[in-house]
Each structure stands twice: as C-alpha cells, then as structure tokens.
Amino acid sequence: MGIMLLASSFFAARDFTLGLLAGGLISILNFYGLCWGLQKTFGQWEADSKLSKTPFVVRYLLRLAAIGLVLYVLLARTTADIFGLVLGLATVIIAITLTVIRAYFSKSHSGEV
C-alpha cells in the first residue's frame, strides 16, 4: 500500500490518493479484526469445545455493517475517488497474491516442490 500511495501522490489526483488511503486502511483494519476474532474464537474452542460460534458471527456482521457505513460516508461526504477506494480495498488481496507467488517461486527453485 505504501508503494501505491507514494506513486499515486506523484502521478494521480489528490482525490484518488485519498480513496486509495481510505480503502487501504479499511481493508487492513478489517483483515486484522478478522484475524483477531478468529484467534480468539479458536482459542476459546480449544479450551471448551462446546462453545458457540455465534459471538464471532455477530462481531463479523457488526464489522461488515460498520465498513458499509464508513464506505457510504466516504462516497457521499468526501471527494474520495471510487477507483482509488476500490484499489485500496484490494490491497490485502494484492499482498496475499504476491506472497503466494513469491512462496511458490522460492519453493520451485529450492527443489521442495
């Protein structure tokens, strides 16, 4: 995200950079929230296998509603560019894809495939 922000600050409009920053922050915070929720939920399941997954699902739905509200406010009340916002929201997916590609090629060169 840092590289995209740096490039967009030089070559793109301010609204695009704002959308990229906002979308990236939303995406990264959502990813960490999901990670934290899964770790907490699976940690509780290890301690007591009879626990319900309902609290995790409720927190997930609340986080999804909050993201929807933030996206609505960003698009309705600011000048953030929607294309920058979408690209920012895809930063986690781009990072995961690049990590998988890098891991694949590092394994294929080491003979572990």
Buried (B, 14 or more C-beta within 10 A) or exposed (E): BEEBBEEBEEEBEEBBBBBBBBBBBBBBBBBEBBEEBEEEBEEBBEEEEEEEEEEBEEBBEEBEEBBEEBBEEBBEEEEBBBBBBEBBBBBBEBBEEEEEEEEEEEEEEEEEE
